[in-house]
Amino acid sequence: MAALPDLAAAGLYGVVVFLLTLGLLVVFVETVPPRRLLALLLGSALAAVVLAGLGEVGVALLVLGIGAALVANHTFEWLTTRP
C-alpha cells in the first residue's frame, strides 16, 4: 500500500514541501553552485522516477517539490543578481 494514496493530498503536500524548501534556500543559502545544482536535480529526478516505479507516486511528488524549489531558487538568484 502506498504511503500517500490520495494523489490530491500528495500534490498539496508537494506544494508545501516546495514552499518550505524554497524558503529555506532563499533565507539560509546564498548560492548553490551550478555543478551541485545539476547533481541535486538529477538526484531528485532519479529518486522520483524510482519511487513512482515502486508505486509511491505521492512520495515522488514530494521529491519533485524539492527539485522544483532548487530550480526556483536558482531562477530567483539569476533574476535578482543580473547586472
C-alpha positions as CSV (number, residue, x, y, z in Angstrom):
1,M,0.0,0.0,0.0
2,A,1.3,3.5,-0.9
3,A,2.4,5.8,1.9
4,L,0.3,8.7,0.4
5,P,-2.5,7.0,-1.5
6,D,-4.5,10.2,-2.2
7,L,-2.8,12.0,-5.1
8,A,-4.7,15.3,-4.4
9,A,-3.4,15.4,-0.9
10,A,0.1,14.3,-2.0
11,G,0.0,17.2,-4.5
12,L,-0.8,19.7,-1.8
13,Y,2.0,18.2,0.4
14,G,4.3,18.6,-2.6
15,V,3.4,22.3,-2.8
16,V,4.1,22.7,0.9
17,V,7.4,20.9,0.6
18,F,8.2,23.2,-2.4
19,L,7.5,26.4,-0.4
20,L,9.3,25.3,2.7
21,T,12.4,24.2,0.8
22,L,12.3,27.4,-1.3
23,G,12.0,29.5,1.9
24,L,15.0,27.7,3.5
25,L,17.1,28.1,0.3
26,V,16.3,31.8,-0.1
27,V,16.9,32.7,3.6
28,F,19.8,30.4,4.6
29,V,21.7,29.5,1.3
30,E,23.2,32.3,-0.6
31,T,24.0,30.4,-3.7
32,V,24.1,26.8,-4.9
33,P,27.0,26.1,-7.3
34,P,25.8,25.0,-10.8
35,R,27.5,21.6,-10.5
36,R,25.9,20.9,-7.2
37,L,22.5,22.2,-8.5
38,L,22.7,19.8,-11.5
39,A,23.6,16.9,-9.3
40,L,20.7,17.6,-6.9
41,L,18.3,18.0,-9.8
42,L,19.4,14.7,-11.4
43,G,19.3,13.0,-8.0
44,S,15.8,14.2,-7.2
45,A,14.5,13.3,-10.7
46,L,16.1,9.8,-10.4
47,A,14.6,9.4,-6.9
48,A,11.1,10.5,-8.2
49,V,11.3,8.0,-11.1
50,V,12.3,5.2,-8.8
51,L,9.6,6.0,-6.3
52,A,7.0,6.3,-9.0
53,G,8.1,3.0,-10.4
54,L,7.7,1.4,-7.0
55,G,4.2,2.7,-6.7
56,E,4.9,5.6,-4.4
57,V,3.6,8.3,-6.6
58,G,2.7,10.6,-3.7
59,V,6.2,10.5,-2.2
60,A,7.6,11.1,-5.7
61,L,5.6,14.3,-5.8
62,L,7.3,15.4,-2.6
63,V,10.7,14.7,-4.1
64,L,9.7,16.7,-7.2
65,G,8.7,19.6,-5.0
66,I,12.3,19.7,-3.7
67,G,13.7,19.7,-7.2
68,A,11.3,22.4,-8.3
69,A,12.4,24.5,-5.3
70,L,16.0,24.2,-6.4
71,V,15.1,25.4,-9.9
72,A,13.0,28.3,-8.5
73,N,15.8,29.4,-6.1
74,H,18.3,29.4,-9.0
75,T,15.9,31.4,-11.1
76,F,15.3,33.9,-8.3
77,E,19.1,34.3,-7.8
78,W,19.6,34.8,-11.5
79,L,16.8,37.4,-11.8
80,T,18.0,39.4,-8.7
81,T,21.7,39.4,-9.4
82,R,21.8,40.3,-13.1
83,P,23.8,43.5,-13.9
